[in-house]
Amino acid sequence: MLEMTDSDVAYLALKAAQKLYSKAPAALQPDEFERVQNMAQQQHKLEARVLAAPEARDAMVPPPTLEAALQEIRGRYPGEEEFASDLARNGLDEASFAAALEREMKVEAILEKVGTRAESVSDMDVELYYQYHPEQFRRPETRLARHILITINETIAENTRVAARKRIDEIAARLAKEPQRFEEQALKHSECPTALDGGKLGDLTRGKLFPELDKALFALKAGEVSGVLESELGFHVLRCDSITEAGVLGFAQAKLHIRKLLEQKRKRVCQQAWVKQLLEGK
């Protein structure tokens, strides 16, 4: 079995701390730190077994691939100094970090190789999955919606309840005459970040908006503009751009997704069985 180094454990502890607690190891509470350290040591033991397996004989990480991964991580920092400082705070330097990253990528490559042993997915498997999981291919009704928002804030003269209501009423009156101006009015007047995109909220299913807005949106016809509505954010005007009726995704559209799903499931099962054999010493 490969020797466990402090830098390897530090790297795995850093990843475990981020995954479990979204913190650096130094910021963990004592019980959190103990859990992270135990997880890092167990992960290292597993990796050592993987790297000592016959399947690891030809495994390697091409230098350009490793360098690209390092550059991607470096790019998350303002500069090299900040990157080096963060590594140092976690008991690493660039060389040990690169070595630990290469080790991790090599383990991933070995598991991918093992995953290729999984049973292939046949056309019949795909068809049966589609037939026996119809609920996964039902599409709810969606509506492409836009809105204009005027917020209520009694500390700002133009956003007191009375002033905000007057402003939204004026916008609603303009849109009642010229609904095609909705995007222009959103850009000029809406106090929501969506104003930059003409007030676009996106393709929505029921239940995505505040109840008052949701009810109004799903009562509109395509192209219709609502009256003035109120939510806890303030006053709104909605437009329903288009309606996509509820339906069922056809087999021709679903089969590629199903095949990928089944392939991934079988690959994971194959990898898990192989890892279990390693841990049991078989």
URBELZI-V475411 format. One record per residue. PHI is phi in degrees with one decimal (NA if undefined). OMEGA is omega in whole degrees, -180 to 180 (NA if undefined). D_CENTER is the distance of its C-alpha to the mean C-alpha in whole Angstrom. Layout:
PHI,OMEGA,D_CENTER / PHI,OMEGA,D_CENTER
This chain:
NA,-177,36 / -70.8,-179,35 / -69.1,180,36 / -88.8,-179,33 / -104.8,179,33 / -60.9,-178,32 / -67.6,177,30 / -61.4,-180,28 / -65.7,179,27 / -60.6,179,27 / -63.6,-179,24 / -68.0,177,22 / -66.5,178,23 / -60.6,-180,21 / -66.4,-179,18 / -66.3,179,19 / -63.5,178,19 / -67.1,-177,16 / -68.1,-175,14 / -82.9,-170,16 / -126.6,-176,17 / 54.3,180,15 / -134.4,169,19 / -78.7,-180,21 / -52.9,-178,24 / -65.3,-178,27 / -94.2,-176,25 / -77.9,170,25 / -73.0,-177,27 / -53.3,-180,30 / -67.8,177,29 / -67.1,-180,25 / -62.0,180,27 / -63.1,179,29 / -63.3,-180,26 / -64.4,-180,24 / -63.9,178,27 / -61.6,180,28 / -64.9,-179,24 / -63.3,-180,25 / -68.0,177,28 / -65.6,179,27 / -63.6,-180,25 / -65.2,179,27 / -61.1,178,30 / -64.4,179,28 / -61.0,180,27 / -62.4,178,30 / -66.1,179,31 / -61.4,-177,29 / -71.8,178,30 / -93.9,-179,34 / -74.4,178,34 / -56.6,-178,35 / -65.0,-178,32 / -86.4,-171,32 / -54.5,-176,35 / -104.4,-176,34 / -72.6,177,30 / -155.2,176,29 / -111.9,180,27 / -56.7,-179,28 / -50.4,178,29 / -62.3,179,27 / -67.5,178,24 / -63.5,-179,24 / -63.3,179,25 / -64.0,178,22 / -64.9,178,20 / -63.6,-180,22 / -63.5,179,22 / -64.0,180,18 / -70.3,177,18 / -57.1,-177,21 / -65.2,178,20 / -80.0,-178,18 / -108.9,179,21 / -61.3,-179,24 / -163.2,-179,26 / -62.4,-178,28 / -62.8,179,29 / -65.8,178,26 / -62.6,-179,25 / -63.9,180,28 / -64.5,180,28 / -65.4,177,25 / -60.7,-178,26 / -62.1,179,29 / -61.6,-178,28 / -107.6,175,26 / 75.3,-178,29 / -130.5,165,29 / -124.1,-174,30 / -63.1,-179,29 / -66.6,-179,31 / -69.9,177,30 / -64.9,180,26 / -63.1,180,26 / -65.4,180,28 / -67.7,178,26 / -65.0,178,23 / -61.7,178,25 / -59.2,180,26 / -61.4,-179,22 / -66.8,178,22 / -67.3,178,25 / -61.2,179,24 / -61.6,179,21 / -65.2,179,23 / -65.4,179,26 / -64.4,175,23 / -62.6,178,23 / -61.9,178,26 / -62.5,-179,27 / -63.7,179,24 / -70.9,178,26 / -79.4,-177,29 / -60.0,179,27 / -60.8,-179,29 / -70.0,180,28 / -95.5,-179,27 / -90.8,175,30 / -59.7,179,30 / -65.7,177,32 / -58.2,-178,29 / -65.5,-179,26 / -63.9,-180,29 / -65.9,179,29 / -61.6,180,26 / -62.0,-177,26 / -69.3,-174,29 / -93.3,178,28 / -131.0,-175,24 / -61.5,-178,25 / -63.5,-179,23 / -75.2,-174,20 / -116.4,174,21 / -85.0,179,22 / -107.3,178,21 / -73.3,174,21 / -63.5,176,23 / -128.0,178,21 / -132.6,176,23 / -81.1,-170,22 / -120.5,171,23 / -131.3,175,24 / -146.5,171,25 / -122.3,-177,27 / -120.0,168,27 / -118.9,-175,30 / -79.8,177,30 / -109.0,178,32 / -150.2,-174,34 / -67.8,179,37 / -88.7,179,37 / -117.3,-172,37 / -55.1,-176,40 / -81.7,-180,38 / -122.1,171,35 / -61.4,-178,38 / -54.5,-178,38 / -65.9,-178,41 / -66.9,-180,40 / -64.5,180,36 / -65.7,179,37 / -63.1,-179,40 / -64.5,-178,37 / -69.9,177,35 / -64.4,179,38 / -66.1,178,40 / -64.4,-179,36 / -62.2,179,36 / -66.2,178,40 / -62.8,-177,39 / -72.2,177,37 / -63.7,179,39 / -87.1,-176,41 / -134.6,-177,39 / -61.3,-180,35 / -69.0,180,35 / -88.8,-173,34 / -56.3,-177,31 / -63.6,178,29 / -63.7,180,32 / -67.2,177,32 / -62.8,-179,28 / -61.9,-177,28 / -78.7,-167,32 / -120.3,-173,31 / -67.0,-180,28 / -104.2,176,27 / -114.6,178,23 / -55.6,179,21 / -66.5,179,21 / -55.6,-178,24 / -65.3,178,23 / -114.6,178,22 / 65.8,178,25 / 80.2,-174,24 / -67.0,176,21 / -96.9,179,19 / 101.4,180,17 / -84.0,-171,18 / -114.6,169,18 / -94.7,178,19 / -59.8,175,21 / 91.2,-178,20 / -85.9,-178,18 / -106.6,171,20 / -56.4,-175,23 / -51.5,-178,26 / -63.6,-179,28 / -74.6,-179,26 / -59.3,-179,25 / -59.9,-179,28 / -67.7,-178,30 / -58.7,-176,27 / -82.4,171,28 / -100.8,-179,31 / -81.0,170,31 / -91.3,179,32 / -59.0,180,31 / 91.6,-178,32 / -81.0,177,33 / -113.7,-179,32 / -78.6,167,33 / -79.5,179,35 / -75.4,-180,34 / -122.7,180,32 / -126.6,173,31 / -131.6,179,28 / -67.5,177,27 / -82.7,-177,26 / 147.1,-179,29 / -99.9,-178,31 / -131.2,161,29 / -127.6,-178,30 / -111.1,168,28 / -131.3,174,28 / -96.6,-178,27 / -74.3,-178,27 / -157.6,-179,26 / -126.0,172,26 / -108.3,-176,25 / -65.3,175,26 / -62.3,-179,25 / -169.3,180,26 / -119.8,177,25 / -67.3,-178,23 / -68.4,-178,26 / -59.9,-179,26 / -59.7,180,27 / -79.8,-173,23 / -90.4,-167,22 / -63.4,179,23 / -65.5,178,21 / -62.3,-179,18 / -62.1,-179,20 / -59.8,179,22 / -63.0,179,19 / -61.2,-179,18 / -66.4,178,21 / -62.9,179,21 / -65.0,179,18 / -62.7,-178,20 / -67.1,178,23 / -64.6,179,22 / -63.3,179,20 / -61.1,179,24 / -62.4,-180,26 / -64.8,-179,24 / -64.4,179,24 / -64.8,179,28 / -65.2,179,29 / -63.7,178,27 / -59.8,178,29 / -63.3,178,33 / -60.7,-177,32 / -67.4,179,32 / -85.9,176,35 / 75.8,-178,37 / -90.7,NA,37
